[in-house]
Amino acid sequence: PLHTRLPRSRTPRSLNGSPCPLALALVLALLAAPINADVYLHYPPGSNNRLDEGGGNRNNNNRLFDSQNNAKGGYGYGGSATNKAPPVSFIAGSQLSVAWTAQHSCGSENAECQIVLQYMCNDLGPNGERHAPAGLPPSTPAIGEGPVRDGTDGNTPDPNNPDSARGLHEPASYFQACDARARNGGLYTADQKLNGPDARRTRQNPNGQRSGLECPEERDYYPYWHPTPWKDLAVMTNNLEMCEWYAAESQNVAPKNYCANEPQANNQPDCEAAGGVWSHVPPFGLPKPMCLAAPFQRDNHLGNTPTGHEVMVNVSVPTGAGADGGDDASNCVLRIRYNITTADTRVCQDPTLKTRQECVAAGKIWSAAFLNASYNNNDLTDDPPLPNQNPKVDMGGLLAGTGGTNSLLELAVNTNQFGRTFQDRSHVFSIRSRPPEIPQNAHIYNLNVKGKRGNIVQTFPAVEYDFHPVDLVVGQDDWVHFQWTGNDNTNNNGNNNGEGTNSEDRHNIVQIANLGLNVPLPASEASMFDVQAEWNPHPKNLPGNFDGPRDQQELVRQFALVKQTDCLEAGAISGDQQRQNCEKLNAAAATIDLGMLKFKPGVYKYMSSRNNNFSNRAQKGKITVVNSLSVPPRPPTKLTARSVENAPEQVRVEWGPHGADDYVTT
């Protein structure tokens, strides 16, 4: 996927295939052997189904979701299973840079792609009730309904026997509704034989394997036509013609239907015939998701874009995410889904037009979105031709299977991967309301740490330590929020390349004169901490007395020593593994929140003193504070203006963002 249903219908076929007025699906295809194509969140750190196991392979591939990713990817959560660290807490409305790598192309003519960012929050009720998240039909409060949690037990949640120690994203009632509901019979399944009639069975998941409590049909198709708990943030694609459809059908703005009392029915006629009540969940009441041109990523490359960084998109941390509609939400999770298709499995919005040239010339959209069940039996001999499982080709009659020096060619095509979806999800994070000391019109930027302990070979397909964003530009009225969390169980199969206590992630910030140097500036020269203002989140009356106002000297100290207490004297330190060896940051907490700073204009370079050796070299960053209240928008590129056909009084103006690649539609 992302398979998306067609913009022209609203409810799926009944089980007997009768043509109910329902959506077909956007089918995105991947022509490849059944191996992992992979998408990995690097910030916020993606779990790839890990619990606290930061190194080696993850323990449970199906813990909370089906990632389709390599078992070595992902990051363990902050702390360990026996001592879980508090999550990072983003301020509502602040700017967050979401970063990821994806193995196959997007943003080029090589593939049609969609990258969808969504989030979900679900806290305990005011009296400790465990209710389902917003966006779903009413359910009975229970352990399996909420809250969203990482858990401390790495087993997959059981919808029939929930356990509060196990992780939970989607609630049990959501999975049970999916398990009972008939699948959408209008979806393209190629020549795959789905082993059952329910919404757990898709072309990608024909046997209905359960992963966490997600609904496979919802996972594989977007926008989904039944209620989901996922709220949309952004869609990135190289088929911008579909943006209007994505926005209009998002549950942010569109209600979603279900059959009350008869959950097996997936459309209104079947629902009412069975004695059910065709009902709907109202929209979330949120803005439509951003729809953006996907930046260029090359094929078969799990790495950076031409910018030298991972693919990133800046989003605003949601406001109003709390159960009461307020900004405070303790248990939230971010999801990324990545879909690709080759040109072999695209058709026209108008099914009478068989080629891309005819389709585009007629003003219609050429996309996998319009591939539906009527094409299931097509193969390379049909019009339009569609690949079946491992087809053999003669290249227009040139080849023949006569043996000797002549042979047909067999293509490596696995049709259960047409419209393949890959995903990753963050660990739990929280959202807090804006502090009253910070003006409502002030921008807040998050500065965090990504990566995990180890060298480049040990961490791959995760990454080594780095600050994120590594090159931040802000205005002199803007605030920067410094915080991070680290895992305490990243042993990389016995390898602990890194400094300080084995298996643990720890970081600090010291200013350096330039990025080529590795010795911090004296405190008196650390102008980075000679700030206009600062905000200190540290609670009162805790060991160390780190609360209260901080002058330049105290900021230098807190950012360097990250609030460690009970440090050994220099002469008492005898090794890297001593817990109170504060020189190596061993006594630091896994989660650190150093608060917010409002800088004076200038360019500031900094590093982590612990993670700057030849195993994890150059954990360094830069902050540029411009001489204006906020960062002015950069000039657009590729600006064109042309008159609108048949409307000479109108002019169509198009442009790209600063530094954008040429957009190549599929």
BAMARPA-433083 format. One record per residue (C-alpha): residue number from 1; x, y, z. Coordinates in Angstrom, 2 decimals. Layout:
<nodes>
num	c1	c2	c3
NUM	X	Y	Z
...
</nodes>
This chain:
<nodes>
num	c1	c2	c3
1	0.00	0.00	0.00
2	-0.51	2.65	0.78
3	-3.46	1.45	-0.94
4	-6.00	4.13	-1.03
5	-9.55	3.72	-1.91
6	-10.99	5.42	-4.91
7	-12.29	8.93	-4.51
8	-15.64	8.01	-5.98
9	-17.06	5.42	-3.57
10	-17.96	5.14	0.06
11	-18.55	1.54	1.20
12	-16.98	-1.90	0.39
13	-18.49	-4.85	-1.38
14	-20.47	-7.38	0.54
15	-19.02	-10.83	1.05
16	-20.84	-12.25	-1.93
17	-19.25	-9.61	-4.14
18	-22.43	-7.68	-4.84
19	-21.59	-4.18	-6.02
20	-22.20	-2.03	-2.97
21	-21.29	1.65	-3.41
22	-17.94	1.32	-1.74
23	-14.41	2.25	-2.06
24	-11.83	0.50	-4.03
25	-8.26	0.68	-2.94
26	-5.16	2.43	-4.00
27	-2.74	-0.38	-4.59
28	0.92	0.41	-4.45
29	3.11	-2.33	-5.71
30	6.58	-3.60	-4.98
31	8.01	-6.06	-7.47
32	10.62	-7.96	-5.51
33	11.44	-11.16	-3.73
34	9.93	-11.51	-0.22
35	12.70	-9.68	1.58
36	12.63	-6.56	3.71
37	12.54	-3.17	1.99
38	12.64	-1.27	5.27
39	11.72	2.11	6.66
40	13.31	3.22	9.92
41	12.42	6.19	12.10
42	15.56	7.83	13.49
43	13.81	10.68	15.22
44	11.74	10.22	17.21
45	13.59	6.91	17.64
46	11.63	4.11	15.98
47	11.20	0.90	17.92
48	10.94	-1.49	14.95
49	9.06	-3.59	17.55
50	11.85	-3.49	20.12
51	11.12	-3.18	23.81
52	14.30	-2.31	25.75
53	16.66	-4.52	23.72
54	18.79	-1.83	22.07
55	21.37	-4.05	20.33
56	21.40	-7.18	18.18
57	18.10	-8.38	16.70
58	14.72	-7.46	18.13
59	13.12	-10.20	20.22
60	9.57	-10.15	18.84
61	8.81	-9.26	15.22
62	5.06	-8.98	15.89
63	5.08	-7.27	19.29
64	2.98	-4.22	18.41
65	2.82	-3.99	14.60
66	3.99	-5.55	11.35
67	7.01	-3.52	10.24
68	8.23	-5.66	7.30
69	11.69	-4.43	8.38
70	14.97	-6.14	9.13
71	15.18	-7.46	12.71
72	18.41	-5.57	13.36
73	16.81	-2.14	12.95
74	15.31	0.04	15.63
75	16.13	1.53	19.02
76	15.31	0.29	22.51
77	13.31	2.62	24.72
78	14.83	4.86	27.37
79	16.24	2.97	30.36
80	15.70	-0.77	30.68
81	12.77	-3.13	31.23
82	13.51	-3.17	34.96
83	14.07	0.59	35.19
84	12.15	2.31	32.41
85	13.09	5.95	31.99
86	10.48	8.72	31.69
87	9.66	9.54	28.06
88	10.68	12.77	26.42
89	8.01	15.44	26.74
90	7.48	17.74	23.76
91	5.74	21.08	24.20
92	2.46	21.38	22.32
93	2.87	23.48	19.21
94	6.67	23.18	19.15
95	8.52	22.29	15.94
96	9.75	18.71	15.63
97	11.95	17.37	12.83
98	10.87	13.80	12.01
99	13.69	11.87	10.30
100	13.82	8.46	8.63
101	15.56	6.33	6.03
102	13.80	4.14	3.47
103	15.51	1.52	1.36
104	13.79	2.11	-1.96
105	13.14	5.19	-3.98
106	10.64	7.93	-3.43
107	10.40	11.31	-5.06
108	11.62	10.03	-8.43
109	10.08	8.51	-11.55
110	11.32	5.07	-10.51
111	8.38	4.41	-8.19
112	5.07	5.80	-7.05
113	5.34	6.30	-3.31
114	3.47	7.54	-0.27
115	4.90	8.26	3.18
116	2.21	8.83	5.80
117	2.87	10.26	9.27
118	0.25	9.75	11.98
119	0.00	9.88	15.76
120	-2.22	8.56	18.53
121	-2.55	9.55	22.18
122	-4.50	7.67	24.86
123	-4.19	8.35	28.58
124	-5.97	7.03	31.62
125	-9.26	8.74	32.37
126	-9.62	11.22	35.25
127	-10.55	8.38	37.61
128	-8.09	5.87	36.20
129	-10.43	4.49	33.52
130	-8.78	2.51	30.72
131	-10.75	3.64	27.71
132	-10.18	3.32	23.97
133	-8.54	6.27	22.18
134	-10.50	8.90	20.30
135	-11.69	8.01	16.81
136	-13.22	4.64	17.65
137	-16.73	3.43	18.56
138	-17.58	3.25	22.27
139	-16.17	0.27	24.17
140	-16.13	-1.02	27.73
141	-13.16	0.33	29.73
142	-10.64	-2.44	30.37
143	-6.91	-3.20	30.53
144	-6.91	-3.95	26.80
145	-8.35	-0.54	25.88
146	-5.65	1.75	27.21
147	-3.60	3.64	27.89
148	-1.04	3.60	25.05
149	2.06	2.02	26.59
150	5.45	0.56	25.76
151	5.11	-2.14	28.39
152	7.85	-4.05	30.20
153	6.91	-7.51	28.88
154	8.04	-8.07	25.29
155	5.25	-10.47	24.32
156	2.48	-9.56	21.87
157	-0.70	-8.27	23.55
158	-3.53	-10.81	23.63
159	-6.89	-9.26	22.70
160	-8.73	-11.92	24.71
161	-6.51	-11.82	27.79
162	-4.97	-8.33	28.11
163	-2.00	-7.76	30.40
164	-0.98	-4.32	31.65
165	2.72	-5.30	31.49
166	2.57	-5.78	27.71
167	2.75	-2.93	25.23
168	-0.42	-1.51	23.71
169	-1.09	0.83	20.80
170	-4.43	-0.05	19.18
171	-6.96	-1.32	21.75
172	-8.36	-4.85	21.92
173	-11.83	-3.72	20.83
174	-10.34	-2.29	17.63
175	-8.66	-5.57	16.70
176	-11.77	-7.59	17.58
177	-13.89	-5.40	15.29
178	-11.35	-5.91	12.49
179	-11.31	-9.67	13.08
180	-15.10	-9.82	12.87
181	-15.55	-7.46	9.92
182	-15.72	-8.68	6.33
183	-12.82	-7.50	4.24
184	-13.34	-5.06	1.40
185	-14.11	-7.29	-1.56
186	-13.35	-4.51	-4.03
187	-9.61	-4.48	-3.36
188	-7.07	-5.67	-5.88
189	-5.53	-8.95	-4.71
190	-3.84	-10.04	-7.98
191	-3.57	-13.84	-8.04
192	-3.18	-14.16	-4.26
193	-5.58	-16.51	-2.45
194	-6.70	-14.89	0.79
195	-7.21	-17.47	3.51
196	-10.41	-16.07	4.96
197	-13.10	-13.42	4.45
198	-12.25	-10.98	7.30
199	-10.34	-7.69	7.34
200	-7.25	-9.41	8.79
201	-6.57	-10.84	5.30
202	-4.94	-8.62	2.71
203	-2.82	-9.22	-0.35
204	0.24	-8.55	1.80
205	-1.08	-10.66	4.69
206	-3.16	-13.42	3.02
207	-3.07	-15.72	6.06
208	-4.24	-13.08	8.52
209	-1.20	-13.14	10.80
210	-1.71	-10.97	13.88
211	0.84	-8.29	14.77
212	0.04	-6.49	17.99
213	-3.57	-5.36	17.79
214	-3.38	-3.50	14.50
215	-5.90	-4.16	11.73
216	-4.02	-5.42	8.64
217	-6.55	-3.92	6.24
218	-6.19	-0.48	7.86
219	-2.41	-0.85	7.94
220	-2.26	-1.64	4.21
221	-4.76	0.95	2.90
222	-4.96	4.71	3.24
223	-7.18	6.62	3.77
224	-9.10	3.86	5.56
225	-12.90	3.74	5.29
226	-13.70	2.54	8.85
227	-12.82	4.24	12.17
228	-9.19	4.26	13.30
229	-7.40	5.82	16.29
230	-4.66	7.33	14.09
231	-4.65	11.08	13.45
232	-2.96	12.33	10.29
233	0.00	14.72	10.30
234	1.40	14.59	6.76
235	1.44	12.70	3.47
236	4.52	12.86	1.22
237	4.16	11.55	-2.31
238	5.35	11.92	-5.88
239	1.77	11.71	-7.16
240	0.49	15.10	-5.99
241	-2.63	14.67	-8.10
242	-3.91	12.45	-5.26
243	-3.40	15.07	-2.52
244	-6.92	16.46	-2.67
245	-8.30	12.96	-2.17
246	-6.00	12.18	0.75
247	-6.98	15.40	2.49
248	-10.71	15.02	1.93
249	-10.86	11.41	3.14
250	-8.63	11.82	6.20
251	-10.43	11.04	9.46
252	-9.18	14.43	10.59
253	-12.06	15.91	8.59
254	-14.26	12.99	7.44
255	-16.55	10.75	9.52
256	-15.97	6.99	9.34
257	-18.71	4.36	9.27
258	-19.19	1.06	11.08
259	-22.02	-1.37	11.78
260	-23.19	-1.29	15.40
261	-24.40	-4.63	16.83
262	-23.44	-6.58	13.68
263	-19.67	-6.01	13.39
264	-19.22	-8.46	10.49
265	-20.94	-6.07	8.07
266	-18.68	-3.62	6.26
267	-21.33	-1.62	4.36
268	-24.75	-0.15	4.97
269	-26.93	-2.63	3.00
270	-25.35	-5.68	4.67
271	-25.47	-3.98	8.05
272	-29.16	-3.16	7.90
273	-30.03	-6.55	6.37
274	-28.38	-8.23	9.37
275	-30.32	-6.05	11.81
276	-27.45	-3.74	12.66
277	-27.35	0.04	12.82
278	-25.15	1.78	10.26
279	-23.34	4.31	12.41
280	-20.41	6.68	12.18
281	-17.63	8.10	14.30
282	-17.35	11.87	13.82
283	-14.12	13.32	12.43
284	-11.35	14.31	14.80
285	-11.97	17.96	13.98
286	-8.32	18.54	13.07
287	-6.81	20.33	10.07
288	-6.35	18.34	6.89
289	-2.95	16.64	6.78
290	-0.16	18.36	4.90
291	0.42	16.82	1.48
292	3.92	17.42	0.19
293	6.12	16.37	-2.69
294	8.40	13.62	-1.43
295	12.11	14.52	-1.58
296	14.31	12.45	-3.84
297	15.63	9.15	-2.50
298	17.60	6.75	-4.63
299	16.87	3.05	-5.10
300	18.43	0.30	-3.00
301	20.06	2.74	-0.61
302	19.26	2.90	3.10
303	20.97	6.20	3.71
304	20.94	9.95	3.36
305	19.43	12.09	0.63
306	21.59	14.38	-1.54
307	21.38	16.93	1.31
308	23.66	14.72	3.42
309	20.89	14.03	5.92
310	18.06	11.56	6.27
311	14.69	12.46	4.83
312	13.07	14.91	7.21
313	9.79	16.73	7.56
314	9.09	19.41	10.13
315	5.78	19.04	11.95
316	4.12	20.90	14.80
317	3.69	18.84	17.94
318	-0.11	18.44	18.19
319	-2.17	20.65	20.43
320	-5.38	19.41	22.04
321	-4.11	15.82	22.16
322	-5.18	15.22	25.76
323	-8.19	13.11	26.67
324	-9.97	16.24	27.89
325	-9.11	18.20	24.76
326	-6.26	20.01	26.51
327	-2.64	20.02	25.46
328	-1.32	17.63	28.12
329	-1.09	14.01	26.95
330	1.11	11.48	28.75
331	0.98	8.55	26.34
332	1.45	9.20	22.63
333	3.05	7.34	19.73
334	4.07	8.32	16.18
335	3.67	6.03	13.16
336	5.29	6.20	9.71
337	4.11	4.12	6.76
338	6.00	3.81	3.49
339	4.55	2.46	0.24
340	5.99	2.01	-3.20
341	4.84	0.68	-6.57
342	6.46	0.28	-9.95
343	4.86	1.45	-13.17
344	3.80	-2.12	-14.02
345	0.71	-1.92	-11.83
346	-0.85	1.45	-12.54
347	-4.02	2.16	-14.46
348	-6.11	5.15	-15.41
349	-8.81	6.88	-13.39
350	-10.92	6.29	-16.52
351	-10.75	2.50	-17.08
352	-11.49	2.88	-20.79
353	-8.07	4.51	-21.28
354	-5.36	1.87	-21.37
355	-2.11	3.83	-21.56
356	-0.53	6.57	-19.48
357	-0.32	8.85	-22.49
358	-4.05	8.54	-23.23
359	-4.92	8.97	-19.57
360	-2.88	12.13	-19.01
361	-3.99	13.63	-22.33
362	-7.60	13.23	-21.20
363	-6.89	15.09	-17.95
364	-7.20	11.97	-15.80
365	-4.88	10.56	-13.12
366	-2.59	7.58	-13.84
367	-2.02	5.76	-10.55
368	-2.14	2.47	-8.72
369	-5.01	4.07	-6.81
370	-7.41	2.94	-9.51
371	-6.42	-0.72	-9.60
372	-9.30	-2.75	-8.15
373	-10.70	-6.27	-7.93
374	-11.85	-6.25	-11.55
375	-8.16	-6.56	-12.50
376	-7.44	-9.56	-10.24
377	-7.16	-12.08	-13.06
378	-5.16	-9.90	-15.43
379	-1.71	-10.96	-16.58
380	0.83	-9.74	-19.11
381	-1.39	-10.75	-22.03
382	-4.22	-8.41	-20.97
383	-4.82	-4.74	-21.75
384	-3.51	-3.13	-19.66
385	-0.93	-5.86	-18.93
386	-0.37	-6.69	-15.24
387	2.33	-9.05	-13.93
388	1.20	-12.28	-12.28
389	3.32	-14.40	-9.93
390	6.83	-14.98	-11.38
391	5.75	-14.61	-15.03
392	7.81	-15.89	-17.94
393	8.41	-13.55	-20.87
394	9.54	-14.01	-24.46
395	10.42	-10.33	-25.07
396	7.98	-9.92	-27.93
397	8.69	-13.31	-29.46
398	12.48	-12.99	-29.53
399	12.95	-15.73	-26.93
400	11.55	-19.23	-26.92
401	11.82	-22.07	-24.45
402	13.33	-24.46	-26.98
403	16.50	-25.16	-25.00
404	20.04	-25.10	-26.25
405	20.90	-21.44	-26.74
406	17.32	-20.20	-26.37
407	15.25	-19.73	-23.24
408	12.44	-17.69	-21.82
409	13.13	-15.34	-18.89
410	11.36	-15.64	-15.54
411	10.72	-12.37	-13.68
412	11.06	-12.17	-9.90
413	7.54	-10.94	-9.12
414	5.79	-11.76	-5.85
415	2.22	-10.52	-6.09
416	1.65	-10.45	-2.32
417	4.07	-7.55	-2.36
418	2.15	-5.48	-4.88
419	1.08	-2.58	-2.74
420	3.47	-3.36	0.05
421	3.45	-1.33	3.25
422	6.41	-0.89	5.57
423	6.13	0.91	8.85
424	7.89	1.96	12.01
425	6.58	3.47	15.22
426	8.12	5.50	17.99
427	8.22	4.54	21.62
428	5.82	6.39	23.89
429	6.37	10.12	24.29
430	4.35	12.76	26.11
431	3.08	16.22	25.19
432	2.92	19.06	27.70
433	1.21	22.40	27.51
434	3.25	25.50	26.78
435	4.73	27.01	29.95
436	3.01	30.29	30.85
437	6.38	32.07	30.77
438	6.72	31.43	27.03
439	4.65	33.77	24.81
440	2.03	32.05	22.70
441	3.46	33.54	19.50
442	7.04	32.40	20.21
443	8.40	29.51	18.12
444	9.83	26.55	20.04
445	12.29	24.21	18.29
446	13.17	20.78	19.64
447	16.85	19.81	19.76
448	17.36	16.16	20.60
449	19.72	13.20	20.15
450	19.32	10.34	17.69
451	21.30	7.14	17.25
452	22.55	4.41	19.57
453	25.74	3.07	21.07
454	28.16	1.36	18.71
455	30.13	1.96	15.56
456	28.56	2.23	12.13
457	28.60	-1.53	11.51
458	27.19	-2.38	14.93
459	24.36	0.14	14.76
460	23.25	-0.32	11.12
461	20.47	0.00	9.96
462	20.11	2.37	12.91
463	22.65	5.19	13.09
464	25.46	6.34	15.35
465	24.95	9.16	17.81
466	24.21	12.61	16.47
467	22.35	15.69	17.58
468	19.06	16.31	15.82
469	18.72	18.58	13.99
470	22.47	18.78	13.61
471	22.33	22.23	11.96
472	19.57	24.34	13.50
473	18.69	27.88	12.40
474	16.46	30.01	14.66
475	15.57	33.65	15.26
476	16.40	35.71	18.31
477	12.80	35.51	19.57
478	12.73	31.72	19.20
479	13.31	29.15	21.94
480	15.24	25.86	21.70
481	14.19	22.93	23.90
482	17.05	20.52	24.76
483	16.11	17.00	25.83
484	16.85	13.35	25.03
485	16.50	9.83	26.33
486	18.92	6.89	26.12
487	18.71	3.12	26.22
488	20.45	1.07	28.93
489	20.56	-2.25	27.10
490	22.44	-1.69	23.81
491	25.09	-4.40	23.93
492	25.31	-5.07	20.15
493	25.76	-8.81	20.70
494	28.54	-8.30	23.21
495	30.20	-5.34	21.49
496	30.17	-2.09	23.43
497	32.07	0.34	21.26
498	31.62	3.60	23.09
499	32.59	5.38	26.27
500	31.40	5.04	29.84
501	29.18	2.35	31.31
502	28.71	-0.53	28.88
503	25.39	-0.78	27.02
504	24.21	2.71	28.02
505	23.48	5.83	25.95
506	24.49	9.08	27.64
507	25.07	12.58	26.24
508	25.99	16.12	27.19
509	26.65	19.45	25.47
510	29.83	21.52	25.68
511	30.65	24.44	23.41
512	33.60	24.24	21.01
513	35.24	26.99	18.97
514	34.76	25.21	15.64
515	33.59	21.81	14.45
516	37.14	20.64	13.77
517	38.10	20.89	17.44
518	37.49	18.36	20.21
519	38.28	20.33	23.38
520	35.54	22.43	25.00
521	35.90	26.15	25.48
522	36.54	27.51	28.97
523	33.30	28.37	30.75
524	34.13	32.06	30.58
525	34.24	31.85	26.76
526	31.13	29.68	26.34
527	29.05	32.45	24.80
528	26.41	29.92	23.75
529	25.17	30.01	27.33
530	25.16	33.79	27.65
531	21.50	33.79	26.72
532	18.65	36.27	26.58
533	16.43	34.04	28.70
534	16.10	30.45	29.88
535	13.33	28.19	31.15
536	14.14	25.53	33.72
537	11.75	22.55	33.98
538	13.53	20.89	36.92
539	11.22	20.22	39.90
540	12.02	21.76	43.24
541	13.42	19.96	46.28
542	15.20	17.18	44.41
543	18.82	16.11	44.95
544	21.28	18.51	43.38
545	19.02	21.56	43.60
546	19.01	21.98	39.82
547	15.82	24.06	39.87
548	15.52	27.81	39.78
549	17.09	30.51	37.59
550	20.38	29.63	35.86
551	23.09	32.12	34.97
552	25.75	31.50	32.31
553	28.03	29.55	34.64
554	25.23	27.33	35.90
555	24.01	26.64	32.34
556	27.54	25.64	31.28
557	27.73	23.29	34.28
558	24.28	21.71	33.82
559	24.73	21.15	30.07
560	28.22	19.65	30.65
561	27.45	17.43	33.66
562	23.74	16.80	32.85
563	22.57	17.02	36.48
564	24.66	14.17	37.90
565	24.85	13.82	41.70
566	27.11	11.93	44.15
567	30.07	12.21	41.76
568	33.39	10.66	42.80
569	36.36	12.89	43.36
570	38.86	12.83	40.51
571	41.37	10.81	42.54
572	38.80	8.14	43.40
573	37.97	7.24	39.79
574	39.56	3.96	38.74
575	37.70	2.91	35.58
576	35.10	3.64	32.93
577	32.49	1.37	34.49
578	32.15	3.01	37.91
579	28.58	4.18	38.33
580	29.62	7.47	39.99
581	32.28	8.25	37.40
582	30.72	11.53	36.35
583	33.64	12.29	34.03
584	32.12	9.69	31.69
585	28.53	10.77	32.50
586	27.88	7.36	34.09
587	25.75	8.85	36.86
588	23.46	10.72	34.45
589	19.82	9.74	34.13
590	18.68	8.07	30.91
591	16.23	10.90	30.19
592	17.53	14.44	30.43
593	15.52	17.65	30.03
594	17.74	20.73	30.16
595	14.91	23.12	29.45
596	14.72	25.92	26.91
597	17.14	28.65	25.92
598	16.51	31.89	24.06
599	19.82	32.72	22.37
600	21.51	35.93	21.37
601	22.40	36.27	17.66
602	25.47	34.28	16.67
603	26.75	30.90	15.48
604	27.37	28.30	18.18
605	29.11	24.93	17.77
606	28.99	22.19	20.35
607	29.72	18.51	20.97
608	29.21	15.66	23.41
609	32.40	15.00	25.38
610	31.53	11.33	25.95
611	30.69	10.24	22.41
612	33.49	11.78	20.43
613	36.09	9.03	19.99
614	37.00	6.75	17.11
615	34.04	4.44	17.69
616	31.39	7.15	17.88
617	33.22	10.11	16.47
618	31.91	13.63	15.93
619	28.68	13.89	17.86
620	28.66	17.60	17.10
621	26.13	20.23	16.14
622	25.61	23.86	15.24
623	23.00	26.48	16.11
624	22.74	29.65	14.03
625	20.73	32.52	15.53
626	19.90	35.07	12.84
627	19.54	38.84	13.33
628	15.77	38.81	13.04
629	12.96	37.88	15.42
630	12.32	34.59	13.62
631	13.76	32.77	10.62
632	12.57	34.50	7.45
633	11.25	32.22	4.70
634	13.81	31.46	2.03
635	13.03	32.50	-1.55
636	11.08	30.02	-3.67
637	12.55	28.23	-6.67
638	11.24	27.15	-10.06
639	8.74	30.01	-10.17
640	6.45	29.92	-13.20
641	3.34	31.86	-14.18
642	1.05	31.08	-17.09
643	-2.44	32.01	-18.17
644	-5.24	29.54	-17.51
645	-6.75	28.01	-20.63
646	-10.26	29.33	-21.34
647	-9.90	31.83	-18.48
648	-7.56	34.59	-19.70
649	-8.24	36.72	-16.60
650	-6.65	34.02	-14.40
651	-2.97	33.20	-13.93
652	-1.63	29.94	-12.50
653	1.49	30.45	-10.39
654	3.64	27.48	-9.37
655	6.81	27.34	-7.30
656	8.98	24.99	-5.29
657	10.49	25.44	-1.82
658	14.03	26.72	-1.51
659	16.50	23.99	-2.46
660	13.79	21.63	-3.71
661	14.51	18.91	-6.25
662	12.66	18.89	-9.54
663	9.29	17.26	-8.98
664	8.77	14.25	-11.23
665	5.20	13.03	-11.23
666	4.42	9.37	-11.74
</nodes>
